[in-house]
Amino acid sequence: MWKFLRIAILSTVLFVPFSGDRTSPALAQEHQGCFLIDFDGVLVDLSEICPVPEQLQVSAPAGGEPQLGTGDIQVTLRWSTLDDLDLAVTDPNGEIVAYYNRAVPSGGQLDVDANAGCAEQNSSPIENIFWPPSQAPQGNYTVTVNLFARCGNSSGPVPFNLTLLVQGNTETLTGTVDDQNPNAVFPFSLPR
């Protein structure tokens, strides 16, 4: 039965977008998990029949901070609330490294994602995106910090620190996000 359901789901996911012009690809950060948008634009939850994805490391190992990947570029987000902030970096090719796209062809990857979907509430959360040595393409990048979800009864601005390491040069940026201004954007380029 499971094989039949998997084939039916894969067939739907692979062939429905090509069967007419009533469908179009959609990417919505508001919905994490296994979903399908039908011909009428209705979001169908398929979580009962989809496998559970492997989770990223979200908590620090005993004795401190999780191991963070580094290289030509490293972008590290830290904040001190239980809220779910998300870090995203757009590379010069327009590819976005984020929780929904953990690695891009240029070598960028997300290796630590904290407080994801409020499942685990860490009071010293960290998110990290990096390009290994000699892999980051030259050009313009954009870092986006997004207030994805409020976890608990918090309200008001969420202050954060963003550490930007580009070819050995470190810069610390600060900012806030809140319900009215959920995104903060920081451009940078390689080489600097």
Secondary structure, DSSP 8 states (H G I E B T S, - for coil): -HHHHHHHHHHHHHHGGGS-TT------TT--SSEEE-TTS-EEE-TTTS------B-S--TTSS-----SSEEEEEEE-SSSEEEEEEE-TTS-EEBTTB-B-TTS-EEEE--SGGGSS--SS-EEEEEE-TTT--SEEEEEEEEEEE--SS--S-EEEEEEEEETTEEEEEEEEE-SSS-EEEEEEEE--
